Amino acid sequence: MEAAKVLIVDSDKRMVELAVIKLSNAGYWVMTAASGAEGLNKLRGTPPDLLLVNPALAAGDGYELIREARSLPELRGLPVILLADPHFDEERFRNAAVKVEEMLVKPFAPKTLLHRVNAQILQSRLLRQLNPLTVLPGKVHLQERLRNINRDGERFDIIFIDLKDFKVYNKYYGFEQGDRVIRFLADLLREESDRRRAADPELYHLGGDDFCVVLAPGAAEAFCEAVKERFDEGIPQYYLEEDRNRGGLVVSNRQGFIEQWPVMSIACGIVGNGQRVVQDWLEAEAIGSELLHYVKTIPGSNYLRDRRRS
């Protein structure tokens, strides 16, 4: 992965020197500027992933630099950490009305700065990974969640969710209609997650018609049953009446033969660490894919739990 770029705009030479050493040693690409004008030039020339700026620059206004940076289309979502002097002017900050993600008041330890920078870079990267269609977190978020779960020794269930015959539907009805089906499924999963807050469910969109739900043990089967029933009840509305009446699609394949495809159904595979060790995302994904492959061979909507032991 390319090194994240950090721009520090501050006329405090000693602080900047220490920050550059700490961040560079941690693998960041660090740029520096001592004035607002120099900072703006570097923002435009090499857009950073994170801006660290002192509002009280010796030459220029740090708040104005933040405003100018975020006026640039490519930097609209740029995260900012404010590097405040000991006698920070809070009233001026309120009047400036600029949004910053973090504020560090000098003096601070280089280790503290590194922790804040790490957190902001991670958050920024995760936000960029949200699925644009459903605005749900994706695979990167799920991988991070599973790392944390395994680190803390938590019990969990993961429900892998996929649609049967979605590709045929998408090809026949078009991508716009296919996106409507994806949003329908995402909304359904959100609603069922909201109904089961006690199980602490977390919903992820892995792309296409693939979703995952991470939740506490004991609730997965009821979740799948509710999703299955509601999906089967709602999906016919996304078909034309003639296709609903005949139970699905009738299309010609490349060889000119007529093929029949039933109305879409849903497949769910439940993977948990109650009876077996699931070390990481790759292992969970492999088990989930195996379950879904089998469930899709069964007619209609179905779900299955992996009951194998380590």
ABEGO torsion letter per residue (X at the ends): XBBBBBBBBBABAAAAAAAAAAAAAAGBBBBBBABAAAAAAAAAABBBABBBBBABBABEBAAAAAAAAAABAAAAABBBBBBBBABBBAAAAAAAGBBBABBBBOBBBAAAAAAAAAAAAAAAAAAAABBAAAGBBBAAAAAAAAAAAAAAGBBBBBBBBBBBGAAAAAAAAEAAAAAAAAAAAAAAAAAAAAAAAAAGBBBBBAEEABBBBBBBBGAAAAAAAAAAAAAAAAAAAABBAAAAAAGEBBBBBAAGBBBBBBBBBBBBBBBBAAABBBABAAAAAAAAAAAAAAAAABBEBBBBBBABBX
